[in-house]
């Protein structure tokens, strides 16, 4: 292991730890991380960040799939959409690439309003996204199962992205049904975007999925682990006639699990910022707060159903603190790179980090 590899490993550990803070204390994030870390074999944030840095180049398209619709208000959820907007910004500033958010129609107004907060022009015409600088795209995806295959093929025929990233996006179980966190069937509410995700994966597109429970697309990768330890995930544990449980069947090649899906995405962005040695790739706390506020004004609700800005029950202050701590972790490592090489060499010589990372 080199000095650089040691730094990458330890920053990844820092970011993974921050995204898996468990203020509620109910332990699901620990359960998920045990399975996802065993699958990935290294810090999750750095693993996926390295994949993106290796594969995404200037002018490439990157699809971001998000948008969970919640009961009882049948309104779009804050978790997923906030980090998707900020990730779109990171993709533009970090890669000079073209991000496209794919989500239910319910989210479109918020996407367009939040685009100005993150400094991007927003177009539904993907030709304009590639033509104009500092731009992003948005595509509303159908909730009709019978139309999803056709729309997915139409999108792919227009643009084959270099990467696809799903963030808190609903995934159907092995019976084709979608469920909320406590096992209630919400199939009619959700966009069938996991069909697009699977088609892109089958075409060899780099794919990453971020989730915080198990009912999000991509979490089927650690499905047996989730079914064993997460409530409502196994067969016969959901609250509908499908008896299939909440576990999403779709598998991703690369997964990130966190207490909050948005926090997992923030860890990914901070890792990219370090790898590219440019902290501007990762947003600041004031932008985090403003995106949350504008999303709320556009009808996006917290997990609790509240229209007071929050993500999975965590207020703006908590989310800003997570962002700022992650920025500090990446920023200090960039600032002090090469200034303490003798310490790295002596630490490595002791052998504790042998075979890690």
Beta strands, then each sheet from edge to edge (+ up, - down):
strand 1: 61-65
strand 2: 69-70
strand 3: 75-76
strand 4: 98-103
strand 5: 121-123
strand 6: 135-140
strand 7: 163-167
strand 8: 206-211
strand 9: 254-257
strand 10: 310-311
strand 11: 314-315
sheet 1: 5+ 6+ 4+ 1+ 7+ 8+ 9+
sheet 2: 2+ 3-
sheet 3: 10+ 11-
end
